[in-house]
Every structure is written in C-alpha cells, then in structure tokens.
Amino acid sequence: MLVIFGASGDLTARKLVPALYSLYVEGQLPEHFVVLGTSRSDMTDADFRNQVVIESDYLKEKLKNSDEAKTKKFAEMFFYQDLGESYDVDYSPLRKRVGQLNDEKRTQGNIMYYLSTPPRLYETIAKNLAEAGLSTQNNGWKRLIVEKPFGYSLETAKALNQGLQEHFKESQIYRIDHYLGKETVQNLLVTRFSNSIFEPLWNRNYIKHIEITNAESVGVEKRGGYYDKSGALRDMFQNHLLQIVSLIVMEPPIGDKAEEIRDEKVKALKSLRVMRDEKILHDHTIRAQYMASNIQGKKVKGYREEEGVDPESTTETYAAIKFYVDNWRWKDIPFYVRTAKRMPTKVTEVVIHFKTPHHQIFKDSGIHNKDNKLIIRIQPDEGILIKFGVKVPGQGFKVERANLDFYYSSLMETHVMEAYERLLLDAMQGDATLYARADEVEAAWEFVDPILDYWQHGKDVRMYGYPSGTWGPKNSDDLIEGEGYWRNPGE
Ligand code: BG6
C-alpha cells in the first residue's frame, strides 16, 4: 500500500500518479496494490480519483491512446482519508482505514508512506505515525519516503535526520532525489566501471578538468514563494548536482549493493574541499539573478518581479562553483559546476576534459583539436558523445575533431523509465541504492553551508544579473577562464 501525505498537492497528480500508471500498464505494480491519499482537505474516494486520475491533465497528457476501461480500473486502486485540521493529530482514524484496506485488498501489511508535504511537517508526520503504531514492522514492512528539500542547512538536515530516526530506522527511510532516478545518471556508474576504455583514464593523470552544466529555460514559475527561500544552490546544487558529482568522483564500490555504493558516495562527498577562506569563496563562487528580457518577441519578467518573490530579494537563480576534491584520484583537478533558471535551453550535461598528449607531434593540429572530451548528456537527447582527433584527408597532418555519438533513443526496444517510476518501484522492492542516506545528505550540506554563509554574510559579495534567455553573467566566464570557456550546449 502506498499512503501519500499531501495527496491533494501538485506532486501527486504531476509526478506520482503518472509514474504509477506506467508501472500499472507495464504490469510492474504488485498484484494487491492500493493508494491511500491523505491530507487536510475534505474529499471522498471519488473526489480523489477524479482529481488525480480521471480528470487530471497530467495523466491525460500521458494517456493519449489509452483505453478508458484500463484507466477506470487503475482509478479503483485509489482511496482517500482526510486527516482533520492539521497533520499533528491523532492518526487512529488513519490507522483504522489502513487496517480496513489492508484486510480488504490483502496488501500484507506492507506500507510505503510518501511525504509530499512541506518539509517542516516531516517530523510531525513520522512521530504521529509511530505513535499510532504505524511504523512497526512486525506485520509487513513500513517505509518512509521523503521529498526534497532535506533540510535548509547542515544543522537543520542533522536535526531532521535525528527527528526521523527517532521514529523510523534509517533502513526504513528513503530520501528521494529524482536525479538519481534518471537512467543517464545511473549510467555514469556503468560508463565508468564497466568500460576498460574509460576506467583507467578516470583520474588526475588524464583528466584536466570537469564541467557540469544544468540549465533550465523556465523561470521560477508558480513557485516563487518556495524558491525565494531556497535559491539555486539549495534547490539544485546541494542535492541533484552533488549527487552527480559524487558518482563522478567516487572510488569503485565493491559491488552493486545499496550500501556498497552509498559508502563510496559518502567518501566522495567528504573529500570535496570545503571552502572556508573568504578570498577563495569570492573567487570560486558566482551567484546571479535573471533579469527581464525579451525572448523571441516575448516579454519575460525579471526574477524580482516574479510572484511570491521579494522585490529586493538576494536569492540566486544562477550559481557557478569551482572546487577541488582532496583525494588521491582528483588532487588539483578543478571541477566547475553551474546551474540556473532562464537560460537559453533546458539541458544537463557532464563534460570530462582530457589532458592533451604530453608531446605534440602534429604541430598544425590547431588548439581546439587537442582536448579530447567525453560528454555525458543527462538530458535531453540522453546519450554520450566522444570528441576525438582525426586526420583531415590530404597532405600533411592536419587534425580535426570528430564525434562518436550514442543516443539512448537508438535503443528502440527499451522502455526508458521515468525517474519517479524507477524510484517508486525500487522503494517497493526495498532497494535503497538510488536514495540518499543520512550521512550523504549531511556531507553535501557540509560543503554547501560555507558558501551559503559567505553569500549571506561575507564581505564584497556580488549579486550579478543576466538577461533571461542567456548563459548567465559575463563574470562566470572568468571562473573558468584558465581552462578556456564554458561549453554552452547547442551553441
Ligand atoms: C527540482 C527543482 O528538484 O528539479 C526545480 O526543485 C527544478 O526547481 C527541477 O526545476 C528540475 O528537474 P528536471 O528533472 O526537470 O531537470
């Protein structure tokens, strides 16, 4: 059984239900499966089914050619129980309903609680579940899935971990990071550890620097209120991007079990060099906000004019960070990571820049041809691109850059699961590999906290602006100048 807290919210209809529908169609849901929505709203089972299934635009989008009977049958799995005026109430009525459904639908006491509420409620819900006897595992497993943001700082993340662990064991807690559910993010491990053409090169001896770009063309949309308290560093970098970094940086795990992989990721995150010196923080971090602009004839608001955003806000919508990793493999190799809203396009990619051969034989090869690149396209056009030198036909040894390009879409017969599909399925099967462990989240905050602190209290901290629809402030070029320039995908 899946019990969703905050079930009347957007995430349920937008992400969870479409993911469940795909799993249902593919026959991946357990035979006896029930979704029980709960929140403060007063709704009947029928209202809930209508809202998240029958009349949901998100699902309609997905169901272009589906048959009605199937959707109706799917909707019958959904039930609703309201909590009352707050989340901090006695959960006995919920327990009663869970018990009834469990008996009727024979779900064997296995329950996954999905917290899709504001994070300040996580601990309250965990406590009330435990007090109602809904966390004990003597009759079926109980798991707790929590959405991001997981904490607001190192201190709050630690407090939240402790709070949850008072009521649920760590092995019952699944901290979701939807980037880990993306096929291409998981493929980072396979690219590295199943290919002897890459694995031996994956270190400071052959790699010059690493660049990660996460760009979105949208602005903050309707989430100004949330975003203004968060910013790019908390919203994207602390979680999604540092997860990607950890997969690039980590040492080979002993095997593919959850704890084996997570142990190595934690070690990787702990080896990021924490920036404490103001001069380094000043030189290696850049923040900016998008400004009003005209994109293809359409007027676009600046960040400070967005609904829910303070007109004098100092929250960043762009963050670029240069950092180092203090371990044997990566010593002195710079990492450049940037993330932003309102850029020219939506794209996430990792670029591994290799060192040039130590002795240049082909003198007229031209500077651009020297740097081999491995480009891992996380999204869109998921795939891998290798840039390497080839001889230009004709006299002499002129070298040009050629591409070896792989697209996931060429694997036609494979259904590429959406992140939420994969993550829900894993949690149901008790596989926590793609979920973040408490110490992982804390290690990521440990690195991010001093940057946030510097941006808030440091001397001479700048907030740059960039016109919406561009690749960020001019000054971000200075950050990467020593290596050349940022690779702006699609340019
Ligand atoms: C979310 C952030 O976690 O990830 C959003 O809160 C962001 O601000 C989103 O838009 C991006 O996810 P994706 O999968 O579209 O890259």
Boltz pocket constraint, residues with backbone or C-beta under 6 A from the ligand:
constraints:
  - pocket:
      binder: B
      contacts: [[A, 148], [A, 216], [A, 235], [A, 236]]
      max_distance: 6.0
